[in-house]
């Protein structure tokens, strides 16, 4: 019995079995946090690009602009089906907060609210809904007004 208590040959294996899952979990969490930061920066830049291109186009072709920016910036980072981009517009900023705003990128001179929603976690399919990582970006801009200058 005393020899049994003094043996330490298997203690290293037991310690490894207890600490290895924690080390792997810590490594996975670190990698996921880094990935989320990188994807968040890409999403913010994408929202800016969508807003800028839509603003210059005076609200026309919004769906095509969104599709091209998403395909260019987010290709391969994660599934584009996890991204939802919507826009509401109004000639007056106060109406964006009410139900009077229209869906779409609006017309010349309209104030536009761009909403970008993305599920960006690698483990989103494994975790329950309250623990999913979702990034929301709201971006406000005003469409350009066509300023035709007559030089006569």
VMD Tcl script that draws the C-alpha trace (Angstrom):
set ca {
  {0.00 0.00 0.00}
  {2.81 2.44 0.83}
  {4.57 1.72 -2.48}
  {1.33 2.46 -4.30}
  {1.09 5.94 -2.75}
  {4.73 6.74 -3.59}
  {4.51 5.87 -7.30}
  {4.47 8.96 -9.53}
  {4.92 7.45 -13.00}
  {1.31 8.00 -14.07}
  {0.88 11.40 -12.46}
  {2.22 13.23 -15.53}
  {-0.32 11.49 -17.77}
  {-3.15 12.40 -15.41}
  {-2.05 16.03 -15.23}
  {-1.83 16.19 -19.03}
  {-5.29 14.63 -19.39}
  {-6.72 17.27 -17.06}
  {-4.97 20.33 -18.54}
  {-4.87 19.53 -22.28}
  {-8.59 20.20 -22.93}
  {-8.31 23.55 -21.16}
  {-5.26 24.51 -23.23}
  {-7.02 23.54 -26.47}
  {-10.12 25.51 -25.43}
  {-8.00 28.57 -24.63}
  {-6.23 28.33 -28.01}
  {-9.56 27.98 -29.88}
  {-11.01 30.98 -28.03}
  {-7.94 33.09 -28.85}
  {-8.11 32.18 -32.55}
  {-11.87 32.84 -32.70}
  {-11.48 36.23 -31.00}
  {-8.78 37.22 -33.48}
  {-10.92 36.08 -36.42}
  {-13.93 38.03 -35.13}
  {-11.84 41.21 -34.88}
  {-10.55 40.82 -38.43}
  {-14.01 40.05 -39.84}
  {-15.49 43.02 -37.94}
  {-12.97 45.35 -39.58}
  {-13.77 43.88 -43.00}
  {-17.51 44.33 -42.36}
  {-17.05 47.95 -41.31}
  {-15.05 48.68 -44.46}
  {-17.70 46.90 -46.55}
  {-20.47 49.02 -45.00}
  {-18.47 52.15 -45.80}
  {-17.91 51.00 -49.40}
  {-21.61 50.19 -49.89}
  {-22.61 53.57 -48.47}
  {-20.09 55.49 -50.57}
  {-20.94 53.75 -53.85}
  {-24.68 54.06 -53.22}
  {-24.28 57.71 -52.29}
  {-22.39 58.50 -55.49}
  {-24.94 56.51 -57.54}
  {-27.70 58.61 -55.92}
  {-29.46 55.52 -54.57}
  {-29.73 53.69 -57.88}
  {-28.65 50.06 -58.25}
  {-28.38 49.42 -54.50}
  {-28.77 45.63 -54.81}
  {-26.02 45.42 -57.42}
  {-23.71 47.56 -55.30}
  {-24.27 45.37 -52.25}
  {-23.69 42.18 -54.25}
  {-20.45 43.45 -55.79}
  {-18.99 44.79 -52.53}
  {-19.90 41.65 -50.58}
  {-18.46 39.41 -53.29}
  {-15.25 41.47 -53.51}
  {-14.54 42.04 -49.82}
  {-15.97 39.01 -48.04}
  {-15.30 36.23 -50.49}
  {-13.76 33.31 -48.65}
  {-13.84 34.91 -45.21}
  {-17.22 33.41 -44.36}
  {-20.48 32.54 -46.05}
  {-22.17 35.52 -47.71}
  {-25.54 33.99 -46.80}
  {-24.80 35.03 -43.19}
  {-24.88 38.72 -44.19}
  {-28.06 40.77 -44.46}
  {-27.83 44.33 -45.81}
  {-30.91 46.57 -45.82}
  {-31.46 50.25 -46.41}
  {-34.26 52.62 -45.46}
  {-34.49 56.16 -46.75}
  {-36.41 59.37 -46.38}
  {-36.05 62.99 -47.43}
  {-36.10 63.94 -43.74}
  {-33.88 62.46 -41.00}
  {-36.73 62.35 -38.46}
  {-38.69 59.93 -40.62}
  {-35.91 57.32 -40.48}
  {-36.82 56.63 -36.87}
  {-40.54 56.38 -37.59}
  {-42.54 54.06 -39.82}
  {-42.64 56.68 -42.61}
  {-39.26 55.72 -44.09}
  {-39.24 53.79 -47.36}
  {-37.27 50.62 -47.94}
  {-34.39 51.07 -50.35}
  {-31.50 53.43 -50.95}
  {-33.79 56.33 -51.85}
  {-33.36 59.09 -54.38}
  {-31.19 62.17 -54.76}
  {-30.78 64.10 -51.52}
  {-32.42 61.41 -49.34}
  {-31.04 60.48 -45.95}
  {-30.30 56.75 -45.88}
  {-29.83 54.35 -42.98}
  {-27.78 51.31 -43.98}
  {-28.12 48.23 -41.75}
  {-25.62 45.41 -41.97}
  {-26.16 42.25 -39.90}
  {-23.69 39.36 -39.99}
  {-23.30 36.13 -38.05}
  {-19.54 35.84 -37.83}
  {-18.73 33.09 -35.34}
  {-17.18 29.85 -36.56}
  {-18.95 27.99 -33.77}
  {-22.39 29.58 -34.42}
  {-23.82 26.29 -35.63}
  {-22.73 24.55 -32.43}
  {-23.91 27.02 -29.80}
  {-27.46 27.98 -28.79}
  {-28.99 31.19 -30.10}
  {-28.19 33.50 -27.15}
  {-24.48 32.73 -27.52}
  {-24.18 33.32 -31.27}
  {-21.85 36.09 -32.36}
  {-23.73 38.64 -34.45}
  {-22.32 41.96 -35.63}
  {-24.64 44.90 -36.33}
  {-23.46 47.98 -38.21}
  {-25.67 51.03 -38.80}
  {-24.41 53.63 -41.23}
  {-26.13 56.92 -42.09}
  {-25.43 58.95 -45.21}
  {-27.05 61.44 -47.62}
  {-27.34 60.64 -51.33}
  {-25.60 63.03 -53.69}
  {-27.65 65.62 -55.54}
  {-27.12 65.79 -59.28}
  {-25.57 69.21 -59.83}
  {-25.70 69.87 -63.52}
  {-23.68 72.99 -64.26}
  {-24.60 74.98 -67.32}
  {-21.58 76.87 -68.63}
  {-23.46 79.07 -71.08}
}
mol new
graphics top color blue
foreach p $ca { graphics top sphere $p radius 0.5 }
foreach p [lrange $ca 0 end-1] q [lrange $ca 1 end] { graphics top cylinder $p $q radius 0.2 }
display resetview
